[in-house]
Amino acid sequence: MATTNASLQLLFLVIMSSGFLFPETLKPGCCHGDHHRAASFETERVALLKFKQGLTDPSHRLSSWVGEDCCKWRGVLCNNRSGHVIKLNLRSLDDDGTHGKLGGEISHSLLDLKYLNHLDLSMNNFEGTRIPKFIGSLEKLRYLNLSGASFSGPIPPQLGNLSRLIYLDLKEYFDFNTYPDESSQNDLQWISGLSSLRHLNLEGVNLSRASAYWLHAVSKLPLSELHLPSCGLSVLPRSLPSSNLTSLSMLVLSNNGFNSTIPHWLFQLRNLVYLDLSFNNLRGSILDAFANRTSLESLRKMERFEWEITEMIDVLSGCNKCSLENLNLGLNELGGFLPYSLGNLSNLQSVLLWDNSFVGSIPNSIGNLSNLEELYLSNNQMSGTIPETLGQLNKLVALDISENPWEGVLTEAHLSNLTNLKELSIAKFSLLPDLTLVINISSEWIPPFKLQYLKLRSCQVGPKFPVWLRNQNELNTLILRNARISDTIPEWFWKLDLELDQLDLGYNQLSGRTPNSLKFTLQSSVCLISLLLRNNSFSGPIPRDIGERMPMLTELDLSHNSLSGTLPESIGELIGLVTLDISNNSLTGEIPALWNGVPNLVAHVDLSNNNLSGELPTSVGALSYLIFLMLSNNHLSGELPSALQNCTNIRTLDLGGNRFSGNIPAWIGQTMPSLWILRLRSNLFDGSIPLQLCTLSSLHILDLAQNNLSGSIPSCVGNLSAMASEIETYRYEAELTVLMKGREDSYRNILYLVNSIDLSNNGLSGDVPGGLTNLSRLGTLNLSMNHLTGKIPDNIGNLQLLETLDLSKNQLSGPIPPGMASLTLLNHLNLSYNNLSGRIPSGNQLQTLDDPSIYRDNPALCGHPITAKCPGDDNGTPNPPSGDDEDDDEDGAEAEMKWFYMSMGTGFVVGFWGVCGTLVIKQSWRHAYFRLVYDIKEWLLLVIQLNVGRLQRKLNLGRSQHHT
């Protein structure tokens, strides 16, 4: 295609300009050559040795740089006719695949290579040294590539002296870790001297200083490819100055922060075949510009356009010579139906329309796109049935229609001619039981393709395991999640010798033993990275040699099954393991020393809800990357090992429902500064609550309930600032059971929004700290079943988000603060079994909490809703008003009604004549008012006419599609 042809032409031009006129000139020559040139060649050899001497070469890539014939040295190429060095290719990843980054200083001796026309030092690590200014004196250079080489400082303007340079790549040359303040010192004033330049790549280079004139600078060059993504340009000029950009075939301006309408000069570049404007804030209509674009082959991600795609496709399909091959408009706000005219773009090879707002089904005309290789329609609002014409796309390689509410049945007819299909994804994130799409493929059907990636999630594939997979022996990823499969994994599946990297069969009703106990050969399992079998009915033990059979595992999730036996020690051999979740099974025995001295990357360990016993092994301290440790509801005992304090990155620590004992370690508050959740409830901890816990500024769930803690609640508890600040973005914090509103609920996706303190059922004494009222976003406060004394804090009303408050079964005294009536979200309150006194406050939310048991066994309390009367009350209710009072109330009510009608009449007179009177008196205002009314009427009529016309066009189009 044109993009490839343009690149090939550019490569040919570089080769030709390098002096390679014939094939034999590409062969390495000899550095010593004829005797009369010996001195010159020796100069070049010495120059290369000095260059090597200045470099660091930890991988010995330049070990061949010995001897007299430098043309045989690695990375050195000589002209076969003259014998002079013309090319240095020292890119860190060579053609033979060898890795090795050079560093150090670049010697001035390169200036002695008078005939050097190709210099490639890309992807090395020069550790923040400056790009040498003398490179601008290598006057014969045609090719210069310093991309990704970790230089520092601005681009030296001396590079502008390279008037013969054809190819310049400085992509991400900058090492931000060395001199970050210098990253914005670049400009483009120097570029005007590169009069022969055809390829320019400055991706990731901060050119914010050149925002105002960058287009003027590059337009003077005879470029065919221009790559300026992520350069901070910010300004996309509305007009194009007189330029040499007539040969431009590829233009990449993505991620520059443009915030304007799209300029039409972009579509006046007649040779342009690839345009990337993704990740900007461009907007506006480009339909007129498209109408004359016949050469454009690739349109990529022009974000924030909000028009319907129907009109654009209609315009494109109307071009008789339209050569559009790639349509990438993903991550926009496009809406409407995919039009039938999409099938007229016969050259399309790639359609990427994911993450938009398209509705309706896929048009039947999709089957006309005989060249289509990629179709991505995921994350839209498309619905209806999937057309069988998809099965006509025999060149289709990748099909992703996930995250759309499809309905109906998909059969083998939809897939019958997809002979090149490698990737198929039909998935919904939801785990709801209502599955609207059924995959109904005959067990006798043999697919004509060999899939590498198959993802069928939340669509009905079962009840039987899909037999049509029996010839899919090239699968790398298999996801059949929430597919209603009630079966065992068949024997033939394990004989496919699959080299899987992901196997996800979660949320089904699969039974039998876990896979490794079947014929899962070493060859097929060695590449397995992710094994997800959660929420099934697998039984039996976890295979003892799982760590040997699947050594590459990074994610192992066997949770919510019926597994038994003990934890295999071979799990410790999974040195790449990141997630280990075997919760909600029936495992027994002790936790073995899985990670004793073995480096690992484990970040998530969940062994909760099993029958594990014994002490927590000290090897857990080797998990330096651990973020989530969930061991709740087992039979673990002993003190917490001090080695656990090595887990300084931990965020969620859930050890509840065990038999751990001893003091709560003070080092939790000292060595785990990022802790979000600390749940130690239902254990045997004793002693006092460590003051160090108050330093956990990120903690938003503190649950120490049902232990043997004593002493007072630390007064510094008000320093838990995370319970007084709002979390604006979603974050995953694992899955946790939290006691709220008098019941236990499991939280996962919204766990980060839960703020709770539960210290109930201990032996705590002293006052309720006033600092608790500083935690303005606290949702649950449970201090029940302790020995607390003193008063309820007067400022309890500051906890405006409080939903659950339980202070029952303590020895609190004094009145209930009136501010409690201002807790408008409170829906669970328990103050029973205390020594509270005085009238129960009324109003707001307390009016709805009228259960007398809330205040039970507080003998000195009185007032509604309990029966005890307060002084001045009669039989527990306020005294009824006397007859005189009733008369007074009636007189007052009549007076209020009189004032109400008088105010209403006065308001009407003032309001009506304040407006109408002004219009009667002032002629200019009257004319302006009626002109406004007339304009609004005309605008409404125009809008109605336009919408009626559009509706008629759609109805006519629908009829034509129906007839077609």
Order of alpha helices (4+ residues) and beta strands (2+ residues): alpha-alpha-beta-beta-beta-beta-beta-beta-beta-beta-alpha-beta-beta-beta-alpha-beta-alpha-beta-beta-beta-beta-beta-beta-beta-beta-beta-beta-beta-beta-alpha-beta-beta-alpha-beta-beta-alpha-beta-beta-beta-beta-beta-beta-beta-beta-beta-beta-alpha-beta-beta-beta-beta-beta-beta-beta-beta-beta-beta-beta-beta-beta-beta-beta-beta-beta-alpha-alpha
